[in-house]
């Protein structure tokens, strides 16, 4: 088409038809501009298509990561519930002098309540990579981007609360480091000493039942319970809502 206009232009110049020449020159310029705009539009569409494909890959990866994190949080919630139920049962024995457990029952209660640490370790490898590389901007949903940006700071708050819970748990366990109480009795009567450590069981055990009349033990267990409640109510439950919201936003953006 441009060659056609060029031939006409040359003919008009030769015939000295300047007015018509200008008209055809303008038409040639318009064609060039239109060609450039079409090329830019095609290139932009290609780039947008590449970005959208990249976004879909990121969304699928993030969905997998946050699904795994949700399962981890559900498991931690169960551990917290078991610990809280155990601590409540211990306080029932502390409060009722007539309801004294036998040594084996108390050992199992102590083990199930205090043996398991609580630490949320989410899968953030892809999210960290996206943030560090600046690829978070490829997520087109503004609300989802906001949630993802806030996620890591939320993890810092969770970690601080878990440290508080761990500290209260350690205060209870520290009471078994004195000669008045025995961790071995707990491990023996729960089978951990033989089955897990591969050590011979002891026939005569140092009793831990004196803890039920210890004010220090009662205080430590109560503080442990308060830390569990704070972890669950003020941190894990809101975190689960955030997780569900993020997964819902991701699902809405993934092309089926």
C-alpha positions in Angstrom: 0.0 0.0 0.0 2.9 2.4 0.9 4.6 1.6 -2.4 1.3 2.4 -4.2 1.2 5.8 -2.5 4.9 6.4 -3.3 4.3 5.8 -7.0 1.3 8.2 -7.0 3.4 10.8 -5.1 6.2 10.6 -7.7 3.7 11.0 -10.5 2.0 14.0 -8.9 5.4 15.6 -8.3 6.3 15.0 -11.9 2.9 16.6 -13.0 3.4 19.4 -10.5 0.0 18.8 -8.8 1.1 20.0 -5.4 -2.3 20.1 -3.8 -3.0 16.5 -4.6 0.5 15.6 -3.6 0.0 17.0 -0.1 -3.2 15.0 0.2 -1.5 11.8 -0.8 1.4 12.6 1.5 -0.9 13.0 4.4 -2.6 9.7 3.6 0.8 8.0 3.5 1.7 9.5 7.0 -1.7 8.3 8.3 -1.0 4.8 7.0 2.4 4.8 8.7 0.9 6.0 12.0 -1.9 3.4 11.8 0.7 0.7 11.1 2.7 1.7 14.1 -0.3 1.8 16.4 -1.4 -1.7 15.2 2.1 -3.0 15.8 2.2 -1.4 19.3 -1.3 -2.9 20.1 -0.2 -6.3 18.9 3.0 -6.1 21.0 1.0 -4.8 24.1 -1.5 -7.7 23.7 1.4 -10.1 23.5 3.0 -8.7 26.6 -0.3 -8.7 28.5 -0.9 -12.3 27.5 2.6 -13.2 28.8 1.9 -11.5 32.1 -1.4 -13.2 32.5 0.1 -16.6 31.8 2.8 -15.8 34.4 0.1 -14.6 36.8 -1.7 -17.9 36.5 1.5 -19.9 37.2 2.0 -17.7 40.3 -1.6 -18.1 41.4 -1.5 -21.9 41.1 1.8 -22.0 43.2 0.4 -19.7 45.8 -2.8 -21.7 46.1 -0.7 -24.8 46.8 1.4 -23.0 49.4 -1.5 -21.5 51.3 -3.5 -24.8 51.2 -0.5 -26.5 52.9 -0.3 -23.6 55.4 -4.0 -24.0 56.2 -3.5 -27.7 57.0 -0.6 -26.9 59.2 -2.6 -24.3 61.1 -5.5 -26.7 61.5 -3.1 -29.2 63.0 -1.7 -26.6 65.4 -5.2 -25.7 66.5 -5.8 -29.3 67.4 -2.5 -29.4 69.4 -3.5 -26.3 71.2 -7.0 -27.7 72.0 -5.4 -30.9 73.4 -3.0 -28.9 75.5 -5.8 -26.7 76.8 -8.1 -29.6 77.6 -5.2 -31.3 79.5 -4.4 -28.1 81.4 -8.1 -27.8 82.4 -8.2 -31.4 83.7 -5.0 -30.7 85.7 -6.6 -27.7 87.3 -9.7 -29.8 88.2 -7.4 -32.1 90.1 -5.7 -29.1 91.7 -9.0 -27.7 92.8 -10.5 -30.9 94.1 -8.5 -32.6 96.9 -10.7 -35.7 96.7 -10.2 -36.2 93.0 -6.5 -37.4 92.9 -5.4 -39.2 89.8 -3.1 -42.2 90.0 0.6 -41.8 88.9 0.1 -43.2 85.4 -3.0 -41.1 84.7 -1.2 -38.0 85.9 1.9 -38.8 83.8 -0.2 -39.2 80.7 -2.0 -36.0 81.4 1.3 -34.1 81.9 2.8 -35.6 78.7 -0.2 -34.9 76.5 -0.5 -31.3 77.8 3.1 -30.1 77.8 5.2 -32.4 75.5 4.3 -30.7 72.2 5.6 -27.3 71.1 3.5 -25.1 69.0 5.1 -23.3 66.0 3.4 -22.2 62.8 5.8 -22.7 59.9 3.9 -21.6 56.7 5.1 -22.4 53.2 6.2 -18.9 52.0 9.0 -19.8 49.6 7.1 -18.7 46.4 5.6 -15.6 48.1 9.1 -14.5 49.3 10.5 -15.1 45.8 7.7 -12.9 44.3 8.3 -10.1 46.8 12.1 -10.2 46.4 11.9 -10.2 42.6 9.2 -7.6 42.4 6.8 -10.1 40.7 4.0 -9.3 43.2 3.0 -6.5 40.8 2.0 -9.2 38.3 -1.0 -10.1 40.5 -3.7 -8.1 39.0 -6.2 -8.3 41.9 -5.5 -5.3 44.2 -7.1 -6.9 47.3 -5.2 -10.1 46.9 -1.9 -8.2 46.5 -2.7 -6.3 49.8 -3.4 -9.6 51.6 -0.2 -11.1 50.3 1.8 -8.0 51.3 0.4 -8.1 54.9 0.9 -11.8 55.3 4.6 -11.7 56.2 4.1 -9.0 58.9 1.3 -11.1 60.3 3.7 -14.0 60.6 6.0 -11.9 62.7 3.2 -11.2 65.2 2.3 -14.9 65.3 5.9 -15.8 66.0 6.0 -13.4 68.9 2.9 -14.9 70.5 4.2 -18.4 70.0 7.4 -17.4 71.8 5.3 -16.3 74.7 3.4 -19.6 74.8 6.7 -21.5 74.6 8.1 -19.5 77.5 5.0 -20.4 79.7 5.3 -24.0 78.7 9.0 -24.0 79.6 8.2 -22.6 83.1 6.1 -25.7 83.7 8.7 -28.1 82.4 11.4 -26.4 84.4 9.7 -27.7 87.6 10.7 -31.2 86.6 14.4 -30.3 86.7 14.4 -30.3 90.5 14.9 -33.4 92.6 11.3 -33.1 93.9 9.8 -34.2 90.6 10.7 -36.6 87.8 10.6 -36.4 84.1 11.6 -40.0 83.9 8.4 -41.0 85.8 6.4 -39.4 83.0 8.4 -41.0 80.2 8.4 -44.4 81.9 4.6 -44.4 82.5 3.8 -43.2 79.0 6.1 -45.7 77.3 8.3 -43.1 75.8 11.3 -44.1 77.9 11.3 -47.7 76.5 9.7 -47.3 73.1 11.2 -44.1 71.9 14.5 -43.8 73.8 15.1 -47.5 74.0 16.0 -47.4 77.7 15.0 -49.9 80.4 11.9 -49.0 82.5 12.2 -48.4 86.2 10.0 -50.3 88.7 9.9 -47.7 91.4 9.1 -44.1 90.4 9.4 -40.7 92.0 5.9 -39.4 92.4 4.9 -36.2 90.7 1.5 -36.0 92.5 3.0 -33.4 94.9 2.6 -30.9 92.1 -1.1 -30.9 92.6 -0.6 -29.0 95.9 2.1 -26.7 94.6 1.1 -23.0 94.2 4.0 -22.5 91.8 2.7 -25.3 89.6 -0.8 -24.0 89.7 0.3 -20.5 88.7 2.5 -21.8 85.9 -0.3 -23.9 84.5 -2.8 -21.0 84.7 -0.4 -18.8 82.8 0.1 -21.5 80.2 -3.7 -21.7 79.7 -3.9 -17.9 79.3 -1.2 -18.0 76.7 -2.9 -20.8 74.8 -6.2 -18.9 74.8 -4.5 -15.7 73.5 -2.7 -17.7 70.8 -5.9 -19.3 69.6 -8.4 -16.5 70.0 -6.3 -13.4 69.1 -4.0 -15.0 66.6 -4.8 -18.4 65.1 -8.5 -17.8 64.5 -8.0 -14.4 62.7 -5.1 -16.0 60.8 -7.4 -18.8 59.6 -9.8 -16.1 58.4 -7.0 -14.5 56.5 -6.0 -17.8 55.0 -9.5 -18.6 53.8 -9.9 -15.1 52.4 -6.6 -15.4 50.4 -7.5 -18.8 49.1 -11.0 -17.5 48.0 -9.4 -14.5 46.2 -6.9 -16.8 44.5 -9.6 -19.2 43.4 -11.6 -16.3 41.9 -8.6 -15.3 39.8 -7.5 -18.7 38.6 -8.8 -19.4 35.1 -10.7 -22.7 35.1 
